[in-house]
Amino acid sequence: MLENRYGDKLREGNQLILNLTPANYVLRIELSFELKKLIKNQIKFKILEIGSGEGDLTKYILKNNKDLHIDCLDISKEMVDLSKKYLSDYISRINFINEDALEFLNNLDLKYNIIVSAWTIHNFTWEEKKSLFNKIYSSLSKGGTFLLMDKVYPDNEKEKINLLDTQVKRYSHLNKGLNEEIINHEKQDFLDDYRMDEYNLIKILKQIGFKEINILDRVERDILLIAKK
Protein backbone atom coordinates (compact mmCIF):
# COMPACT_ATOMS: atom_id res chain seq x y z
CA MET A 1 0.00 0.00 0.00
CA LEU A 2 1.25 3.49 -0.88
CA GLU A 3 1.76 5.80 2.09
CA ASN A 4 -0.50 8.84 2.28
CA ARG A 5 1.99 11.59 3.16
CA TYR A 6 -0.54 14.43 2.99
CA GLY A 7 -1.42 14.69 6.68
CA ASP A 8 -4.52 16.06 8.41
CA LYS A 9 -3.22 19.61 8.72
CA LEU A 10 -2.28 19.73 5.02
CA ARG A 11 -5.66 18.36 3.99
CA GLU A 12 -7.40 20.99 6.10
CA GLY A 13 -5.34 23.78 4.51
CA ASN A 14 -5.28 22.28 1.04
CA GLN A 15 -7.18 25.07 -0.73
CA LEU A 16 -4.96 27.76 0.78
CA ILE A 17 -1.87 25.85 -0.34
CA LEU A 18 -3.25 25.38 -3.85
CA ASN A 19 -4.21 29.03 -4.19
CA LEU A 20 -0.59 30.01 -3.52
CA THR A 21 0.64 27.81 -6.37
CA PRO A 22 0.57 29.40 -9.86
CA ALA A 23 0.01 26.13 -11.72
CA ASN A 24 -3.20 25.39 -9.81
CA TYR A 25 -5.57 26.88 -12.36
CA VAL A 26 -3.56 27.08 -15.57
CA LEU A 27 -2.44 23.46 -15.84
CA ARG A 28 -5.70 21.98 -14.56
CA ILE A 29 -7.66 23.91 -17.17
CA GLU A 30 -5.18 22.96 -19.88
CA LEU A 31 -5.45 19.31 -18.90
CA SER A 32 -9.24 19.43 -19.19
CA PHE A 33 -8.96 20.84 -22.72
CA GLU A 34 -6.31 18.30 -23.73
CA LEU A 35 -8.75 15.66 -22.57
CA LYS A 36 -11.42 17.25 -24.74
CA LYS A 37 -9.14 16.90 -27.78
CA LEU A 38 -8.54 13.24 -26.99
CA ILE A 39 -12.12 12.15 -26.49
CA LYS A 40 -13.71 14.32 -29.17
CA ASN A 41 -17.21 12.82 -29.27
CA GLN A 42 -16.24 9.52 -27.64
CA ILE A 43 -18.21 10.01 -24.42
CA LYS A 44 -18.02 6.27 -23.70
CA PHE A 45 -14.27 6.47 -23.15
CA LYS A 46 -13.34 5.00 -19.78
CA ILE A 47 -11.40 7.59 -17.77
CA LEU A 48 -9.69 7.26 -14.39
CA GLU A 49 -8.36 10.08 -12.23
CA ILE A 50 -5.75 8.97 -9.69
CA GLY A 51 -5.62 11.14 -6.56
CA SER A 52 -8.76 13.16 -7.25
CA GLY A 53 -8.61 14.89 -3.85
CA GLU A 54 -11.28 17.53 -3.30
CA GLY A 55 -12.25 17.47 -6.96
CA ASP A 56 -10.40 20.53 -8.28
CA LEU A 57 -9.29 18.86 -11.52
CA THR A 58 -12.44 16.76 -11.80
CA LYS A 59 -14.59 19.88 -11.85
CA TYR A 60 -12.70 21.37 -14.80
CA ILE A 61 -12.80 18.04 -16.65
CA LEU A 62 -16.56 17.63 -16.28
CA LYS A 63 -17.34 21.31 -16.85
CA ASN A 64 -15.39 21.34 -20.12
CA ASN A 65 -16.47 17.87 -21.28
CA LYS A 66 -20.25 17.58 -21.18
CA ASP A 67 -21.79 14.08 -20.84
CA LEU A 68 -18.41 12.62 -19.86
CA HIS A 69 -18.27 10.14 -16.97
CA ILE A 70 -15.17 9.58 -14.85
CA ASP A 71 -13.88 7.25 -12.12
CA CYS A 72 -12.33 9.29 -9.29
CA LEU A 73 -9.86 7.43 -7.07
CA ASP A 74 -8.45 8.72 -3.78
CA ILE A 75 -7.01 6.95 -0.73
CA SER A 76 -8.43 9.58 1.67
CA LYS A 77 -12.07 9.08 2.68
CA GLU A 78 -12.06 12.66 3.95
CA MET A 79 -11.10 13.95 0.50
CA VAL A 80 -13.68 11.74 -1.20
CA ASP A 81 -16.42 13.04 1.12
CA LEU A 82 -15.36 16.66 0.51
CA SER A 83 -15.28 16.13 -3.24
CA LYS A 84 -18.84 14.73 -3.23
CA LYS A 85 -20.02 18.06 -1.81
CA TYR A 86 -17.78 20.16 -4.06
CA LEU A 87 -18.85 18.23 -7.17
CA SER A 88 -22.56 17.95 -6.30
CA ASP A 89 -23.56 19.44 -9.68
CA TYR A 90 -21.76 16.59 -11.47
CA ILE A 91 -22.42 13.74 -9.04
CA SER A 92 -24.32 11.58 -11.56
CA ARG A 93 -21.27 11.52 -13.84
CA ILE A 94 -18.75 10.37 -11.22
CA ASN A 95 -17.90 6.97 -9.78
CA PHE A 96 -16.06 7.63 -6.50
CA ILE A 97 -13.46 5.04 -5.44
CA ASN A 98 -11.90 5.23 -1.96
CA GLU A 99 -8.91 2.91 -2.38
CA ASP A 100 -5.15 2.73 -2.56
CA ALA A 101 -4.06 3.31 -6.17
CA LEU A 102 -1.73 0.31 -6.48
CA GLU A 103 -4.21 -2.08 -4.89
CA PHE A 104 -6.99 -0.82 -7.13
CA LEU A 105 -4.94 -1.15 -10.32
CA ASN A 106 -3.64 -4.57 -9.22
CA ASN A 107 -7.19 -5.90 -9.05
CA LEU A 108 -8.47 -4.11 -12.14
CA ASP A 109 -10.40 -6.27 -14.63
CA LEU A 110 -10.90 -3.59 -17.29
CA LYS A 111 -8.82 -1.16 -19.35
CA TYR A 112 -9.05 2.62 -19.31
CA ASN A 113 -8.76 4.74 -22.45
CA ILE A 114 -7.33 7.64 -20.44
CA ILE A 115 -5.73 7.90 -17.00
CA VAL A 116 -5.02 11.31 -15.49
CA SER A 117 -3.32 12.42 -12.29
CA ALA A 118 -2.65 15.84 -10.81
CA TRP A 119 -0.31 16.61 -7.91
CA THR A 120 -0.41 13.08 -6.52
CA ILE A 121 2.45 10.94 -7.81
CA HIS A 122 5.19 13.24 -6.45
CA ASN A 123 4.13 12.03 -2.98
CA PHE A 124 5.55 8.55 -3.59
CA THR A 125 9.13 7.28 -3.46
CA TRP A 126 10.80 6.47 -6.77
CA GLU A 127 10.30 2.75 -6.22
CA GLU A 128 6.58 3.36 -5.63
CA LYS A 129 6.44 5.68 -8.65
CA LYS A 130 7.92 3.00 -10.90
CA SER A 131 5.38 0.45 -9.68
CA LEU A 132 2.54 2.89 -10.18
CA PHE A 133 3.70 3.96 -13.66
CA ASN A 134 3.92 0.27 -14.63
CA LYS A 135 0.40 -0.34 -13.36
CA ILE A 136 -0.90 2.75 -15.16
CA TYR A 137 0.67 1.49 -18.39
CA SER A 138 -0.82 -1.99 -18.05
CA SER A 139 -4.23 -0.54 -17.11
CA LEU A 140 -4.47 1.50 -20.33
CA SER A 141 -6.07 0.11 -23.46
CA LYS A 142 -3.95 -0.11 -26.61
CA GLY A 143 -3.32 3.45 -27.81
CA GLY A 144 -4.47 4.80 -24.44
CA THR A 145 -3.23 8.06 -22.98
CA PHE A 146 -1.68 9.09 -19.67
CA LEU A 147 -1.93 12.76 -18.67
CA LEU A 148 0.23 13.88 -15.75
CA MET A 149 0.20 17.24 -13.99
CA ASP A 150 2.75 17.34 -11.21
CA LYS A 151 5.93 18.74 -9.69
CA VAL A 152 8.66 17.87 -12.18
CA TYR A 153 11.78 19.97 -11.80
CA PRO A 154 13.98 21.01 -14.74
CA ASP A 155 17.37 19.27 -14.88
CA ASN A 156 19.48 22.33 -14.05
CA GLU A 157 20.49 22.07 -10.36
CA LYS A 158 20.53 25.80 -9.66
CA GLU A 159 17.13 26.29 -11.30
CA LYS A 160 15.62 23.47 -9.21
CA ILE A 161 16.68 25.13 -5.96
CA ASN A 162 15.50 28.56 -7.11
CA LEU A 163 12.05 27.19 -8.02
CA LEU A 164 11.71 25.44 -4.67
CA ASP A 165 12.73 28.61 -2.80
CA THR A 166 10.28 30.71 -4.81
CA GLN A 167 7.37 28.47 -3.87
CA VAL A 168 8.40 28.14 -0.22
CA LYS A 169 8.45 31.93 0.16
CA ARG A 170 4.80 32.08 -0.87
CA TYR A 171 3.87 29.88 2.08
CA SER A 172 4.91 32.68 4.47
CA HIS A 173 1.33 33.95 4.04
CA LEU A 174 -0.03 30.82 5.78
CA ASN A 175 -0.42 30.52 9.54
CA LYS A 176 2.66 29.23 11.35
CA GLY A 177 1.50 25.65 11.85
CA LEU A 178 0.41 25.13 8.26
CA ASN A 179 3.47 26.99 6.96
CA GLU A 180 5.82 24.66 8.84
CA GLU A 181 3.92 21.54 7.77
CA ILE A 182 3.87 22.34 4.04
CA ILE A 183 7.53 23.45 4.02
CA ASN A 184 8.56 20.15 5.65
CA HIS A 185 6.46 18.35 3.05
CA GLU A 186 8.11 20.31 0.22
CA LYS A 187 11.60 19.58 1.56
CA GLN A 188 10.86 15.87 1.67
CA ASP A 189 9.43 16.03 -1.87
CA PHE A 190 12.77 17.53 -2.94
CA LEU A 191 14.85 14.63 -1.63
CA ASP A 192 16.36 12.29 -4.23
CA ASP A 193 14.04 9.47 -3.15
CA TYR A 194 10.98 11.54 -4.10
CA ARG A 195 11.86 14.38 -6.49
CA MET A 196 10.85 14.02 -10.12
CA ASP A 197 13.22 15.63 -12.64
CA GLU A 198 12.45 15.88 -16.35
CA TYR A 199 15.20 13.59 -17.62
CA ASN A 200 14.64 10.79 -15.10
CA LEU A 201 10.86 10.89 -15.43
CA ILE A 202 10.87 10.66 -19.22
CA LYS A 203 13.56 7.96 -19.10
CA ILE A 204 11.47 5.78 -16.76
CA LEU A 205 8.29 6.26 -18.81
CA LYS A 206 10.14 5.23 -21.98
CA GLN A 207 11.58 2.14 -20.26
CA ILE A 208 8.09 1.11 -19.20
CA GLY A 209 6.90 1.36 -22.79
CA PHE A 210 5.24 4.77 -23.10
CA LYS A 211 5.81 6.62 -26.37
CA GLU A 212 5.11 10.07 -27.78
CA ILE A 213 6.02 11.56 -24.40
CA ASN A 214 5.71 15.34 -24.47
CA ILE A 215 5.70 18.12 -21.92
CA LEU A 216 2.85 20.32 -23.09
CA ASP A 217 3.43 23.18 -20.67
CA ARG A 218 5.46 24.19 -17.64
CA VAL A 219 4.51 26.69 -14.93
CA GLU A 220 7.58 27.17 -12.75
CA ARG A 221 8.29 23.73 -11.25
CA ASP A 222 5.01 22.11 -12.41
CA ILE A 223 4.35 20.48 -15.77
CA LEU A 224 1.61 19.00 -17.88
CA LEU A 225 2.83 15.83 -19.61
CA ILE A 226 1.17 13.52 -22.12
CA ALA A 227 2.25 9.96 -22.97
CA LYS A 228 0.78 7.23 -25.18
CA LYS A 229 0.69 3.48 -24.74
Secondary structure, 3 states (H helix, E strand, C coil): CCCCCCCHHHHHCHHHHHHCCCHHHHHHHHHHHHHHHHHCCCCCCCEEEECCCCCHHHHHHHHHCCCCCEEEECCCHHHHHHHHHHCHHHHHHEEEECCCHHHHHHCCCCCEEEEEEECCHHHCCHHHHHHHHHHHHHHEEEEEEEEEEEECECCCHHHHHHHHHHHHHHHHHCCHHHHHHHHHHHHHHCCCCCCCEHHHHHHHHHHHCCEEEEEEEEECCEEEEEEEC
